[in-house]
Amino acid sequence: MTAETIAEKKLPLKPFLASLTIISFSTGVSNSIVALLAVDIARTFFGIADSAAVASVSQLSTFNNAIEIFFAFLLSILAIRFRHKRLLLAGSLFVVVSALGSFFAPSLLVLQFLYALEGIGTIFVNIMGITLIGDMLPADKKPKAISYMNSAGAMATLVVIFLIGFIANIGGWRFDFLLIALPVSVVGLILAYIVIPSKGNEQPAISSTPNYLSNFKQVFTNKSATSFLVANILTIAGTQVALFAIAFYRTIFGLSRDWTTAIYVTSIVIFVVAPLIAGRLVNKFGAKRVGVTSCLLSAIFVMTFFFVSNVWGAVILDMCHVWFAATAILAFSCLIIDQVPKSRGTLLSLNSIFNNIGNVIAASLGGTLLFLTGAYGAVGLALGAITIVGVAIIFFFTKDPNRP
């Protein structure tokens, strides 16, 4: 009997997956509340909901993103010193405190601080959740587990869209934090504490005097891992098309807000379903093959759907792009998880940083091109081309550790 089989039998697999799924679900709630109820929050703290007030509330997300980048770097160091389960629980606790505090927040400044705690918690949960999957599960179980985590985040957005307005109409926006974000995060925290073992099968022993430089050296001297990090800056570009797609439908085709909301909800449903199917494909064909193929197809659809003159044709191609993007995200998560097993937490933290850098570059480039040319097609061509370059880097330089 192999060590992996022994580890799998000792680990309560279903409760383990349930705890990670619930925690992942909890991290997607607060973002949706702020995005959908920005006007209500502005009225609470400013008395009005003019453009200046709403813009001030929108800075919650901006500050949150900046905090996430910093703490992703910090986590790359903390993952060397502390048990991965402890870091996951710390992240979940941040989400709990953020949800409870947001209900009582007396000012926008306090809410901003508490919302930043949620961002820190999200970084810890997302990175350590995948790290623990790598630590605890055998290779053939990892894609399924990651697919559940990915789908849970999208499911949170989908469920919250329908619940937020209903609860806010009854008790105000604060009760969305109290009745949705808080209970889910508490359940996830308790379940993770009970179910997840303190030490994984592959996690190295924690030294009282860890060699931090050695862990970073293991990552950056590994050509396969480093090429993936660099490529991730580029392959993430296609996902930023969502920033421009809704505006494209409204300005070019004159679709109403209801119709664009329906398109947005459809894309979220795809992000729930596609990873679940992608997990099976990864087990059958390999993470690199599925990731490269899906990302390439996603880039092709990104480069074409802005040029379609029929609205339904554009939407269909756009949703094809969303499907393959969701598949690629799952496959690439499976590809990176075993690149440097002894420095897995550090590598995944660095990957989150490179991911955020790519998001900033892609959004800035797309916005600049749209401003200079006024053509959505130029945005699609540029972001699609960048994605293809990233795919080429992964194809030639990144190895799949679980495939010959």
C-alpha positions as CSV (number, residue, x, y, z in Angstrom):
1,M,0.0,0.0,0.0
2,T,1.5,3.4,-1.0
3,A,1.9,6.3,1.3
4,E,-0.6,8.2,-0.8
5,T,-3.2,5.5,-0.3
6,I,-2.6,5.4,3.4
7,A,-2.9,9.2,3.6
8,E,-6.1,9.1,1.6
9,K,-7.7,6.5,3.9
10,K,-6.8,8.4,7.1
11,L,-8.2,11.6,5.7
12,P,-12.0,12.0,5.8
13,L,-12.2,13.0,2.1
14,K,-15.8,14.2,1.9
15,P,-15.7,16.4,5.0
16,F,-12.3,17.7,3.9
17,L,-13.7,18.8,0.6
18,A,-16.9,20.2,2.2
19,S,-14.8,22.3,4.6
20,L,-12.7,23.8,1.8
21,T,-15.8,24.3,-0.4
22,I,-17.7,26.2,2.4
23,I,-14.7,28.4,3.3
24,S,-14.1,29.2,-0.4
25,F,-17.9,30.0,-0.7
26,S,-17.6,32.4,2.3
27,T,-14.8,34.5,0.6
28,G,-17.0,35.3,-2.4
29,V,-19.9,36.8,-0.4
30,S,-18.6,40.2,0.8
31,N,-17.3,41.2,-2.7
32,S,-20.8,40.7,-4.1
33,I,-22.5,42.6,-1.3
34,V,-20.2,45.7,-1.9
35,A,-20.6,45.5,-5.7
36,L,-24.4,45.2,-5.7
37,L,-25.2,47.5,-2.8
38,A,-22.7,50.3,-3.3
39,V,-25.5,52.8,-3.7
40,D,-27.1,51.7,-0.4
41,I,-23.8,51.9,1.4
42,A,-23.2,55.4,0.0
43,R,-26.6,56.5,1.3
44,T,-25.8,55.2,4.8
45,F,-22.5,57.0,5.2
46,F,-23.1,60.2,3.0
47,G,-26.8,60.6,3.1
48,I,-26.9,60.7,-0.7
49,A,-25.8,58.4,-3.5
50,D,-24.4,60.8,-6.1
51,S,-21.4,59.8,-8.3
52,A,-18.8,61.1,-5.7
53,A,-20.4,59.1,-2.9
54,V,-20.6,55.9,-5.0
55,A,-17.0,56.4,-6.2
56,S,-15.9,56.6,-2.6
57,V,-17.6,53.3,-1.8
58,S,-16.0,51.7,-4.9
59,Q,-12.6,52.4,-3.4
60,L,-13.3,49.6,-0.9
61,S,-12.5,47.2,-3.7
62,T,-9.4,49.2,-4.9
63,F,-7.9,49.2,-1.5
64,N,-8.8,45.6,-1.0
65,N,-6.9,44.6,-4.2
66,A,-3.8,46.4,-3.1
67,I,-3.9,44.8,0.3
68,E,-4.3,41.3,-1.3
69,I,-1.1,41.8,-3.3
70,F,0.9,42.7,-0.2
71,F,-0.4,39.9,1.9
72,A,0.1,37.4,-0.9
73,F,3.8,38.2,-0.7
74,L,3.7,38.0,3.1
75,L,2.0,34.6,2.8
76,S,4.8,33.3,0.6
77,I,7.1,33.8,3.7
78,L,4.6,32.7,6.3
79,A,4.0,29.5,4.5
80,I,7.6,28.5,5.2
81,R,7.3,29.1,8.9
82,F,3.7,28.0,9.9
83,R,1.5,25.0,9.3
84,H,-0.7,25.4,6.2
85,K,-3.8,24.5,8.2
86,R,-3.1,27.3,10.7
87,L,-2.8,29.8,7.9
88,L,-6.1,28.6,6.4
89,L,-7.8,29.0,9.7
90,A,-6.3,32.4,10.2
91,G,-7.7,33.5,6.9
92,S,-11.1,32.1,7.7
93,L,-11.1,33.9,11.0
94,F,-10.3,37.2,9.2
95,V,-13.4,36.6,7.0
96,V,-15.5,36.0,10.1
97,V,-14.3,39.2,11.9
98,S,-14.8,41.2,8.7
99,A,-18.4,40.0,8.3
100,L,-19.3,40.7,11.9
101,G,-17.5,44.0,12.0
102,S,-19.1,45.2,8.7
103,F,-22.5,44.8,10.3
104,F,-21.6,47.2,13.1
105,A,-19.2,49.5,11.0
106,P,-20.0,53.2,12.2
107,S,-18.2,54.8,9.2
108,L,-16.9,54.2,5.7
109,L,-13.3,54.3,7.0
110,V,-14.0,51.5,9.5
111,L,-15.8,49.5,6.9
112,Q,-12.8,49.9,4.6
113,F,-10.5,48.5,7.3
114,L,-12.9,45.6,7.9
115,Y,-13.3,44.9,4.2
116,A,-9.5,44.8,3.8
117,L,-9.5,42.1,6.5
118,E,-11.8,40.1,4.2
119,G,-9.3,40.6,1.4
120,I,-6.5,39.3,3.6
121,G,-8.7,36.3,4.6
122,T,-9.5,35.6,0.9
123,I,-5.8,35.5,0.0
124,F,-5.0,33.1,2.9
125,V,-8.0,30.8,2.2
126,N,-7.6,30.6,-1.6
127,I,-3.9,30.0,-1.5
128,M,-3.7,27.7,1.6
129,G,-6.8,25.8,0.4
130,I,-5.1,24.7,-2.8
131,T,-1.9,24.2,-0.9
132,L,-3.6,21.8,1.5
133,I,-5.1,19.9,-1.4
134,G,-1.6,19.4,-2.6
135,D,-0.4,18.4,0.8
136,M,-3.2,16.0,1.7
137,L,-4.5,14.3,-1.5
138,P,-3.1,11.9,-4.0
139,A,-2.6,13.2,-7.6
140,D,-5.8,11.7,-9.0
141,K,-8.0,13.4,-6.3
142,K,-6.5,16.9,-6.6
143,P,-8.3,18.1,-9.7
144,K,-11.7,17.1,-8.3
145,A,-11.0,19.0,-5.0
146,I,-9.7,22.1,-6.8
147,S,-12.8,22.1,-9.1
148,Y,-15.0,22.1,-6.0
149,M,-13.2,25.2,-4.6
150,N,-13.3,27.0,-7.9
151,S,-17.0,26.3,-8.4
152,A,-17.8,27.3,-4.8
153,G,-16.5,30.8,-5.4
154,A,-18.6,31.2,-8.5
155,M,-21.6,29.6,-6.7
156,A,-21.3,32.2,-3.9
157,T,-21.6,35.0,-6.4
158,L,-24.6,33.4,-8.1
159,V,-26.5,32.6,-4.8
160,V,-25.7,36.0,-3.3
161,I,-27.0,37.9,-6.4
162,F,-30.5,36.5,-5.6
163,L,-30.3,36.8,-1.8
164,I,-28.7,40.2,-1.3
165,G,-31.5,42.3,-2.7
166,F,-34.2,40.4,-0.8
167,I,-32.4,40.7,2.6
168,A,-31.4,44.3,2.0
169,N,-35.0,45.3,1.3
170,I,-36.0,43.8,4.6
171,G,-33.2,44.9,6.9
172,G,-30.7,47.0,4.9
173,W,-27.3,46.2,3.5
174,R,-25.7,45.4,6.9
175,F,-27.9,42.4,7.4
176,D,-26.4,40.8,4.3
177,F,-23.1,40.6,6.2
178,L,-24.9,39.3,9.3
179,L,-27.2,36.7,7.6
180,I,-25.1,35.5,4.7
181,A,-21.4,36.2,5.1
182,L,-21.1,35.6,8.8
183,P,-22.9,32.2,9.2
184,V,-21.2,30.6,6.2
185,S,-17.7,31.8,7.3
186,V,-18.3,30.5,10.8
187,V,-19.5,27.1,9.6
188,G,-16.5,26.8,7.3
189,L,-14.0,27.8,10.1
190,I,-15.4,25.3,12.6
191,L,-15.6,22.4,10.0
192,A,-12.0,23.1,8.8
193,Y,-10.7,23.1,12.4
194,I,-12.3,19.8,13.1
195,V,-11.7,17.9,9.9
196,I,-8.4,19.1,8.3
197,P,-5.3,17.4,9.8
198,S,-2.6,19.6,11.1
199,K,0.1,18.1,8.9
200,G,-0.2,16.9,5.3
201,N,1.4,13.9,3.6
202,E,3.7,16.1,1.5
203,Q,4.2,19.2,3.7
204,P,7.8,19.4,5.0
205,A,8.5,19.6,8.7
206,I,8.4,23.1,10.1
207,S,11.7,24.2,11.5
208,S,12.1,26.7,14.3
209,T,14.8,28.4,12.2
210,P,13.5,28.0,8.6
211,N,15.7,28.9,5.7
212,Y,13.5,31.4,3.8
213,L,15.9,32.0,1.0
214,S,16.1,28.3,0.3
215,N,12.4,28.0,-0.4
216,F,12.4,31.0,-2.8
217,K,15.5,29.5,-4.5
218,Q,13.8,26.2,-5.0
219,V,11.0,28.1,-6.9
220,F,13.1,30.4,-9.0
221,T,15.7,27.8,-9.9
222,N,13.0,25.5,-11.2
223,K,12.6,26.4,-14.9
224,S,9.2,24.8,-15.1
225,A,7.8,26.7,-12.2
226,T,9.4,30.0,-13.1
227,S,8.1,29.8,-16.7
228,F,4.6,29.2,-15.4
229,L,4.8,32.2,-13.1
230,V,5.9,34.4,-16.1
231,A,3.3,32.9,-18.4
232,N,0.6,33.5,-15.8
233,I,1.1,37.3,-16.2
234,L,0.1,36.8,-19.8
235,T,-2.5,34.0,-19.8
236,I,-4.6,35.9,-17.3
237,A,-5.1,38.7,-19.8
238,G,-8.1,37.1,-21.5
239,T,-10.1,37.1,-18.2
240,Q,-10.0,40.9,-18.1
241,V,-12.2,41.0,-21.2
242,A,-15.2,40.8,-18.9
243,L,-14.4,44.5,-18.0
244,F,-15.2,45.5,-21.5
245,A,-17.7,42.9,-22.7
246,I,-20.8,44.3,-20.9
247,A,-20.0,47.8,-22.1
248,F,-19.6,46.4,-25.6
249,Y,-23.1,44.9,-25.5
250,R,-24.7,48.1,-24.2
251,T,-23.0,50.6,-26.4
252,I,-22.7,48.7,-29.7
253,F,-25.9,46.6,-29.6
254,G,-28.0,48.8,-27.2
255,L,-28.8,45.9,-24.8
256,S,-30.6,46.9,-21.7
257,R,-29.2,46.5,-18.2
258,D,-31.5,43.5,-17.6
259,W,-30.1,41.7,-20.7
260,T,-26.5,42.4,-19.8
261,T,-27.3,41.2,-16.2
262,A,-28.6,37.9,-17.7
263,I,-25.4,37.5,-19.7
264,Y,-23.4,38.1,-16.6
265,V,-25.4,35.5,-14.6
266,T,-24.9,33.0,-17.5
267,S,-21.2,33.5,-17.3
268,I,-21.2,32.8,-13.5
269,V,-23.2,29.6,-14.1
270,I,-20.5,28.5,-16.5
271,F,-17.9,29.2,-13.9
272,V,-19.8,26.9,-11.6
273,V,-20.2,24.1,-14.1
274,A,-17.1,24.2,-16.2
275,P,-14.5,23.5,-13.4
276,L,-16.5,20.4,-12.3
277,I,-16.2,18.9,-15.8
278,A,-12.6,20.2,-16.2
279,G,-11.5,18.2,-13.2
280,R,-12.5,15.0,-14.9
281,L,-10.7,16.1,-18.1
282,V,-7.5,16.8,-16.2
283,N,-7.5,13.3,-14.7
284,K,-7.9,11.8,-18.2
285,F,-5.7,14.0,-20.4
286,G,-3.4,15.8,-18.0
287,A,-3.4,19.3,-16.6
288,K,-0.9,20.8,-19.1
289,R,-2.7,19.4,-22.2
290,V,-6.2,20.6,-20.9
291,G,-4.9,23.9,-19.8
292,V,-2.9,24.8,-22.9
293,T,-5.8,23.7,-25.3
294,S,-8.5,25.5,-23.3
295,C,-6.5,28.7,-22.9
296,L,-5.7,28.8,-26.6
297,L,-9.3,28.3,-27.5
298,S,-10.3,31.0,-25.0
299,A,-7.9,33.4,-26.6
300,I,-9.2,32.7,-30.1
301,F,-12.8,33.4,-29.0
302,V,-11.6,36.6,-27.2
303,M,-10.1,37.8,-30.5
304,T,-13.2,37.1,-32.5
305,F,-16.4,37.9,-30.6
306,F,-16.0,41.7,-30.7
307,F,-16.0,41.5,-34.5
308,V,-19.4,39.7,-34.8
309,S,-22.1,42.0,-36.0
310,N,-25.0,39.8,-34.6
311,V,-25.6,40.2,-30.9
312,W,-26.5,36.6,-30.3
313,G,-23.5,35.4,-32.3
314,A,-21.3,37.6,-30.2
315,V,-22.8,36.3,-26.9
316,I,-22.4,32.7,-28.0
317,L,-18.7,33.2,-28.8
318,D,-18.2,35.2,-25.6
319,M,-19.7,32.4,-23.5
320,C,-17.4,29.9,-25.3
321,H,-14.5,32.1,-24.2
322,V,-15.9,32.0,-20.7
323,W,-16.2,28.2,-20.7
324,F,-12.7,27.6,-21.9
325,A,-11.3,30.3,-19.6
326,A,-12.9,28.6,-16.6
327,T,-11.5,25.2,-17.8
328,A,-8.0,26.7,-18.2
329,I,-8.0,28.2,-14.7
330,L,-8.8,24.9,-13.2
331,A,-6.3,23.0,-15.3
332,F,-3.5,25.5,-14.6
333,S,-4.2,25.3,-10.8
334,C,-3.7,21.6,-11.1
335,L,-0.5,22.1,-13.2
336,I,1.2,24.4,-10.7
337,I,0.3,22.6,-7.5
338,D,3.0,19.9,-7.8
339,Q,5.7,21.9,-9.5
340,V,7.8,22.4,-6.3
341,P,6.1,20.3,-3.6
342,K,8.5,21.3,-0.8
343,S,7.8,25.0,-1.4
344,R,4.2,24.6,-2.5
345,G,2.8,27.4,-0.3
346,T,5.5,29.8,-1.4
347,L,5.0,29.0,-5.0
348,L,1.2,29.4,-4.9
349,S,1.5,32.7,-3.0
350,L,3.9,34.0,-5.7
351,N,1.5,32.8,-8.4
352,S,-1.2,34.9,-6.8
353,I,1.1,38.0,-7.0
354,F,2.0,37.3,-10.7
355,N,-1.8,36.8,-11.3
356,N,-2.6,40.2,-9.9
357,I,0.2,41.8,-11.9
358,G,-1.3,40.3,-15.0
359,N,-4.7,41.6,-14.2
360,V,-3.4,45.1,-13.7
361,I,-1.5,45.1,-17.0
362,A,-4.3,43.6,-19.0
363,A,-6.9,46.0,-17.6
364,S,-4.7,49.0,-18.2
365,L,-3.7,47.9,-21.7
366,G,-7.4,47.2,-22.7
367,G,-8.5,50.6,-21.2
368,T,-5.8,52.5,-23.0
369,L,-6.5,50.8,-26.4
370,L,-10.2,51.5,-26.0
371,F,-9.5,55.1,-25.2
372,L,-7.1,55.6,-28.1
373,T,-9.0,53.6,-30.8
374,G,-12.6,53.5,-29.6
375,A,-12.6,49.9,-31.0
376,Y,-13.5,47.0,-28.8
377,G,-12.0,44.7,-31.5
378,A,-8.5,46.2,-30.8
379,V,-9.0,45.3,-27.1
380,G,-9.9,41.7,-28.0
381,L,-7.0,41.3,-30.4
382,A,-4.5,42.6,-27.9
383,L,-5.6,40.6,-24.9
384,G,-6.0,37.5,-27.0
385,A,-2.5,37.8,-28.5
386,I,-1.0,38.3,-25.0
387,T,-2.8,35.2,-23.9
388,I,-1.4,33.1,-26.8
389,V,2.2,34.2,-25.9
390,G,1.6,33.0,-22.4
391,V,0.2,29.7,-23.7
392,A,3.4,29.2,-25.9
393,I,5.6,29.7,-22.8
394,I,3.8,27.1,-20.9
395,F,3.7,24.7,-23.8
396,F,7.5,24.8,-24.4
397,F,8.9,25.4,-20.9
398,T,6.4,24.1,-18.2
399,K,6.4,20.4,-17.4
400,D,3.4,18.4,-16.0
401,P,4.9,16.7,-12.9
402,N,2.1,14.0,-13.0
403,R,2.5,13.1,-16.6
404,P,5.5,11.4,-18.4
